[in-house]
Amino acid sequence: MERLVVLGAGESGVGAALLGQKERWDVFVSDRGKIREEYRDVLLNHDIEFEENGHSIESILTADLVVKSPGIPDDISLIQQLREEDIDVISEIEFAGRYSKAKFIGITGTNGKTTTASLTYHILKSAGINVGLAGNIGKSLARLIAEEKEFDWVVLEVSSFQLDGMYDFKCDIAILLNITEDHLDRYDNSMLKYAKSKIRIAQNQTDEDWFIYNQDDAQTAHVLDLIESKGKRIPISIENKIEGEGAFKDFNQLNINLNNNPFTMTIQQLALQGKHNLHNSMASGIAARILEVRKEVIRECLSDFQNIEHRLELVNSVYGMRFINDSKATNVNSCWYALESTAEPVVWIAGGVDKGNDYEQLKELAKGKVRAIICLGKDNAKIREAFEGVVDTIIETDNMRDAVYNAYKQGEKGDTVLFSPACASFDLFEDYEDRGRKFKEAVRNL
């Protein structure tokens, strides 16, 4: 029996362990930190050997194959040692793909991938297609395959970290939404390295596959010639009319054309508003048309889709102020979209673990509409330095209750309190979901 070592015991790692056990691997899970109770219980209930609070190097080096959780960098000594021993180290999605006959719609981008994956799944499910949803959203792909029935199609939200460990895996439909600054600390502060990671979404495609990309995105345009995909390229744009196949905004209308069979909707009919969501809706619509979903189904789904939790989610109105939960905004570009789409004066709650953020692009927006900034984090120096002289009031807090209360005190009737951190969550919270839930709890306690 071959030995599978899984590094990291989060959703991705536990999913890989379950699938490995199902496929008769000798599975061992190792996590350098404390394993969350829900995942420890899964491992115990399935009699999967594991360790926590440290790695046993000798035991790990007995592996025939290592599946690395996406949060583990490639440059740590353990990973280097495994490769020196010629032990393959792959991602959970690469591992899972070996045990599924499904076709895959892979969606990546710095921003919008969760919304686009959820919307695409919603359309295909409504059309009666046997489809699953996995990846960086909900269940890991490995866990989906281990626990669920076989699907005809699976919609995958894929991060750059997951793409880094993919080699033979292929997306039948690959979607690249955008490439903007994020996680640069993981890529030697190089946008080119980060972009090269993102374009791996299209690797291994054949001429029977499809590659949907955002023609308006400057970084995507910059690396387009580096993409080694034989898939049919389908552009989307809100800035230019597209001749031939693709999707574009024309005046007040969304246009999708595939196989000389055009489909149109007015912008007002779309459930998701804002410039960024036009790209998301176009990408989902094109993917659905490739699968020959009827126009009526696409139109209905684009009109009735409910946005995901923690992404521009209206929590409540308190004394005439709207409280918006955008906890999923973990980078500057995502936060830009949130500020840009808010018409009212804003009290902005921001902060967390900085990932090499450049706040320059937010200054003009902040100057025009942000009444006050409430910093939420252990180290808020970079935010304070960036916006002093731009926003009059900047208040520091280190817990959610104080952040929400101070935002409420600074706001006025008709304002929006926008919780859009532009940073990772790990200084004070387990993840962005935990952070978003605590924000909503604090708002309700007002």
Secondary structure, 3 states (H helix, E strand, C coil): CCEEEEECCCHHHHHHHHHHHHCCCEEEEECCCCCCHHHHHHHHHCCCEEECCCCCHHHHCCCCEEEECCCCCCCCHHHHHHHHCCCEEEEHHHHHHCCCCCEEEEEECCCCHHHHHHHHHHHHHHCCCCEEEEECCCCCHHHHHHHCCCCCEEEEECCHHHHHCCCCCCCCEEEECCCCCCCHHHHCCCHHHHHHHHHHHHCCCCCCCEEEEECCCHHHHHHHHHCCCCCEEEEEECCCCCCCCEEEEECCEEEEEECCEEEEEEHHHCCCCCHHHHHHHHHHHHHHHHCCCCHHHHHHHHHHCCCCCCCCEEEEEECCEEEEECCCCCCHHHHHHHHHCCCCCEEEEECCECCCCCCHHHHHHHHHHEEEEEEECCCCHHHHHHHECCECEEEEECCHHHHHHHHHHHCCCCCEEEECCCCECCCCCCCHHHHHHHHHHHHHCC
